Amino acid sequence: MAELGVAVIGYGLAGAVFHAPLVAAEPRLRVAAVVTSSERRAEQARREHSGARVVPTADELFADPAGVDLVVVATPNRTHAPLATRALAAGLPVVVDKPFALTAAEGEQMIAAAERAGRLLTVFQNRRWDSDFRTVRRLIEDGSLGAVRRFESRFERWRPVPKGGWREVGGAAEGAGILYDLGSHLVDQALHLFGPVAGIYCELDSRRDGVPTDDDAFLALTHVSGVRSHLWMSAVAPQLGPRFRVLGSDSGYVSYGLDPQEEALRSGRRPDGRKPWGTVDSENWGLLGTEGDVHPTPSEPGDYPAFYAAMADALLDGLPVPVDPWDAVAALQVLEQARSVAAAES
């Protein structure tokens, strides 16, 4: 079967560590082109994806998209919507890295552009395929927790000295700040599990010198279903809280640490099918139970490769895209309202 050619626009962390390796791991896809203005990254792309066309600008790609069946937008946040819209206008399906857009209105415009072009559009919410999140979803679905009452979720880091990249020193026009960076994942997970929200409370702070945007955030969501989600995002947490703490009417679940897939990809490991992928050692399993009676429960394996497997299914067999872009619009609406609430409180 012929492989579909994929163009990856942007070859920084998102493009080089996440998208390109996962595209290459899917037998029905191949990295056909890479767009990067960095000569160092261009050489890296040539080494890692032999045969891929490497060009310095998106203009050059769109001027000659021969051999490209899918575009991946893995560039800075402010460029997501413009590049995705250009790709759709060129007749190409698109995967957009998160956050999908800078505003919900911009996201709606992207979906309208996809509908006009008759092309597929989706967003890379890879954290839906994290080991711990898949475990939480299993415990909810099989009734182990009873009725969930409170969902606590954290992405915390200890980074007292900023690295200085645009995510830390950029402004709102660039989609900078930890609320959009990590909150895009946490809000998506909460909405995916518990549905729309009826109430939002948010605290945003800039704790480090030289960082003008938010680097410490708390978000409380009251879902229409009655579940309350408490979400923490921080670059200044000297001690990290649990990744998940889920409290139900019958039982609770607590887990620590991060899904192993990002570290594996950063270290050069690839999901090639020869070795288990995304598995969590038993000593790192989360604890399930009630006070005085808790026990480790097996973690579901993480499965980032499932995203591009589902994308290939959508392109070749007409199945749904892996993430509905309207889900991304719903998350952006929450993030926008959260920022407004925090501004009003300050």
C-alpha positions in Angstrom: 0.0 0.0 0.0 1.3 3.4 -0.9 2.2 5.7 2.0 0.6 9.1 2.4 3.1 11.9 2.4 3.1 14.2 5.4 4.6 17.7 5.6 5.7 18.9 9.0 5.9 22.6 9.3 8.2 23.5 12.2 11.0 21.3 13.5 11.4 22.3 17.1 10.3 20.3 20.0 6.8 19.6 18.7 7.8 18.8 15.1 11.0 16.9 15.7 10.2 15.0 19.0 6.5 14.4 18.8 5.0 14.7 15.3 7.7 13.5 12.9 8.6 10.3 14.8 5.0 9.4 15.3 4.2 10.0 11.7 7.2 7.8 10.7 6.0 5.1 13.1 2.7 4.8 11.3 3.1 2.3 8.3 0.6 4.2 6.1 2.3 7.5 6.5 5.8 8.9 5.8 7.5 12.2 6.4 7.7 13.7 2.9 8.6 17.3 3.7 9.9 19.4 6.6 9.7 23.2 6.8 12.3 24.9 9.0 14.2 28.1 8.6 17.0 26.8 10.9 19.9 25.2 9.0 20.8 23.2 12.0 17.3 21.8 12.3 17.2 21.2 8.5 20.3 19.0 8.7 18.7 17.2 11.6 15.6 16.6 9.6 17.6 15.2 6.6 19.4 12.8 9.0 16.3 11.6 10.7 14.0 11.4 7.6 16.0 10.4 4.6 14.3 11.3 1.4 12.2 14.1 2.9 12.2 17.4 1.1 13.4 20.1 3.5 12.5 23.7 2.7 13.0 27.0 4.6 9.5 28.5 4.3 5.8 27.5 4.2 5.5 29.6 1.1 7.9 27.2 -0.7 5.9 24.2 0.5 2.6 25.6 -0.6 4.0 26.7 -4.0 4.8 23.1 -4.7 2.9 20.6 -2.5 3.5 17.7 -4.8 3.7 14.4 -2.8 2.0 15.9 0.3 -1.3 14.4 1.5 -1.4 15.9 5.0 0.1 19.0 6.7 1.1 19.1 10.3 1.4 22.6 11.8 4.0 22.4 14.7 5.0 26.1 14.8 4.6 28.8 17.5 1.0 29.3 18.7 0.3 32.6 16.9 1.0 31.0 13.5 -1.3 27.9 14.0 -4.4 29.4 12.5 -2.8 31.3 9.5 -0.8 28.3 8.4 -3.6 25.8 8.9 -6.0 28.1 6.9 -3.4 28.3 4.0 -2.9 24.6 4.0 -6.7 24.0 3.8 -7.0 26.6 1.0 -4.3 24.6 -0.9 -6.6 21.5 -0.6 -4.6 19.8 2.1 -5.9 18.1 5.3 -4.3 19.5 8.5 -3.2 18.4 12.0 -2.6 21.4 14.2 -0.6 21.2 17.4 -2.2 22.5 20.5 -3.4 25.1 21.3 -5.6 24.9 18.2 -5.8 28.7 17.9 -5.4 31.8 20.0 -9.1 32.4 20.4 -12.3 30.3 20.0 -13.4 32.7 17.2 -10.2 32.0 15.3 -10.8 28.2 15.8 -14.3 28.5 14.5 -12.9 30.3 11.4 -10.5 27.4 10.8 -13.3 24.9 11.0 -15.3 26.9 8.5 -12.3 27.0 6.2 -12.0 23.2 6.4 -15.7 22.8 5.6 -15.4 25.1 2.6 -12.3 23.2 1.4 -13.9 19.8 2.1 -10.7 18.7 3.9 -10.1 17.1 7.3 -8.9 19.2 10.3 -7.9 18.0 13.7 -5.8 19.0 16.7 -3.0 17.1 18.4 -4.3 16.5 21.9 -1.8 13.8 22.5 -2.4 13.8 26.3 -5.6 11.9 25.7 -3.3 9.0 25.0 -1.2 9.4 28.2 -1.0 6.2 30.3 -2.4 7.8 33.4 -5.3 9.5 31.6 -6.2 6.3 29.9 -6.1 4.6 33.3 -8.4 7.3 34.8 -10.9 6.9 31.9 -10.9 3.1 32.4 -11.6 3.4 36.1 -14.5 5.8 35.4 -15.9 3.6 32.7 -15.7 0.3 34.6 -17.3 1.8 37.7 -14.3 1.4 40.0 -14.7 4.9 41.4 -18.5 5.1 41.6 -19.8 8.5 40.7 -16.9 10.9 40.3 -17.3 14.0 42.4 -13.9 15.8 42.2 -11.2 15.6 39.5 -7.8 17.0 40.4 -5.1 17.2 37.7 -1.7 18.8 37.6 1.1 19.7 35.3 3.8 21.1 37.6 7.5 21.9 37.1 10.3 23.3 39.2 11.9 25.8 36.9 12.9 28.9 39.0 15.2 30.2 36.3 13.3 30.8 33.0 14.7 29.5 29.8 13.7 32.6 28.0 11.7 31.1 25.1 8.6 32.8 23.6 6.3 30.7 25.8 7.7 32.5 28.8 8.6 36.0 27.6 6.0 36.4 24.9 2.7 38.2 25.3 -1.0 37.3 24.8 -0.7 37.9 21.1 1.7 35.0 20.8 -0.4 32.7 22.9 2.3 32.6 25.6 1.9 31.6 29.2 1.3 28.4 31.1 -2.5 28.6 30.9 -2.4 28.1 27.2 0.6 25.9 27.1 -0.3 23.3 29.7 -3.9 24.4 30.3 -4.8 23.3 26.8 -4.1 19.8 27.8 -5.7 19.9 31.3 -8.9 21.5 30.1 -9.2 19.2 27.2 -8.9 16.2 29.4 -11.5 17.5 31.9 -14.0 18.3 29.2 -13.4 15.0 27.5 -14.2 13.1 30.7 -16.9 15.2 32.2 -18.4 17.4 29.5 -19.3 21.1 29.4 -18.9 23.6 32.3 -21.3 25.9 34.0 -18.9 27.8 36.2 -15.2 28.9 36.0 -12.8 30.3 38.5 -9.2 31.1 37.7 -6.0 32.4 39.4 -3.1 33.5 37.2 0.2 34.8 38.4 3.6 35.7 37.1 6.0 34.6 39.8 9.5 34.9 38.2 11.5 38.0 37.5 11.7 38.7 33.7 8.6 36.6 32.9 5.8 38.9 31.9 3.2 36.2 31.3 1.5 33.7 33.6 3.8 30.9 35.0 1.6 29.7 37.9 -2.2 29.0 37.4 -5.1 27.4 39.1 -8.4 26.7 37.3 -11.6 25.4 38.9 -14.4 24.1 36.7 -17.9 23.2 37.7 -19.2 20.8 35.0 -22.9 20.7 34.1 -22.8 17.1 35.2 -21.9 18.3 38.8 -18.3 17.1 38.8 -15.8 19.7 40.0 -12.4 19.8 38.2 -9.5 21.5 39.9 -6.5 22.0 37.6 -3.0 23.3 38.5 -0.3 24.4 36.1 3.0 25.8 37.4 6.6 26.3 36.5 7.5 27.2 40.1 6.4 24.2 42.2 9.4 23.2 44.4 7.5 20.0 45.3 5.1 18.4 42.8 1.6 17.3 43.7 -0.1 14.2 42.4 -0.6 14.1 38.6 -4.2 12.9 39.2 -6.4 12.7 42.3 -9.9 11.5 41.4 -12.5 11.2 44.2 -15.6 9.2 43.6 -18.6 8.0 45.7 -17.0 4.5 46.1 -13.3 4.9 45.8 -10.4 7.3 44.9 -7.4 7.1 42.6 -4.1 8.9 43.0 -1.1 8.8 40.7 2.2 10.6 40.6 4.7 11.3 37.8 4.4 11.8 34.1 3.5 9.5 31.3 6.8 7.9 30.0 6.3 8.6 26.3 7.6 12.1 26.1 10.9 11.1 27.8 11.2 8.1 25.5 10.7 10.3 22.4 13.2 12.9 23.7 15.8 10.2 24.3 15.5 8.9 20.8 13.3 5.9 21.4 10.7 5.2 18.7 7.5 3.1 18.8 8.7 0.6 16.2 6.6 -2.4 17.4 9.7 -4.4 18.5 9.5 -3.4 22.2 6.6 -2.5 24.4 5.7 1.2 24.2 4.3 3.5 26.8 4.3 1.0 29.6 4.6 2.0 33.3 6.6 0.0 35.8 4.5 -1.5 38.5 6.2 0.6 41.2 4.9 3.7 39.5 1.2 2.5 39.3 -1.4 4.7 40.9 -3.2 3.8 44.1 -6.9 2.9 44.0 -9.2 2.5 47.1 -10.4 4.2 50.3 -8.6 5.5 53.3 -6.7 2.5 55.0 -7.5 0.2 52.1 -5.6 1.3 48.9 -3.7 -0.9 46.4 -1.8 -0.3 43.2 -3.9 -0.7 40.1 -2.2 -1.5 36.7 -1.7 1.5 34.5 -2.9 1.4 30.9 0.0 1.7 28.4 0.4 5.1 26.9 -0.4 5.2 23.2 0.6 8.3 21.3 0.9 6.2 18.0 -2.9 5.8 18.1 -3.3 9.5 17.1 -1.6 9.1 13.7 -3.1 5.6 13.2 -6.5 7.2 13.6 -5.5 10.0 11.3 -4.5 7.5 8.6 -7.9 5.7 9.1 -9.6 9.1 8.6 -7.7 9.9 5.4 -7.9 6.4 3.8 -11.1 5.0 5.1 -13.3 7.9 5.9 -13.3 7.3 9.7 -13.6 10.3 12.1 -10.5 12.3 12.9 -8.8 11.5 16.2 -9.9 14.7 17.9 -13.0 16.7 16.8 -11.8 20.3 16.3 -15.0 21.6 18.0 -13.5 20.0 21.2 -10.6 22.4 20.8 -13.0 25.4 20.3 -14.8 24.4 23.6 -11.5 24.3 25.4 -10.5 27.7 24.0 -13.8 29.1 25.2 -12.9 27.9 28.7 -9.4 29.3 28.6 -10.6 32.6 27.4 -13.2 32.9 30.1 -10.7 31.8 32.7 -8.3 34.6 31.7 -11.2 37.1 31.9 -12.2 35.8 35.4 -8.6 36.0 36.6 -8.2 39.6 35.3 -11.4 40.6 37.0 -10.2 39.1 40.3 -6.8 40.8 40.2 
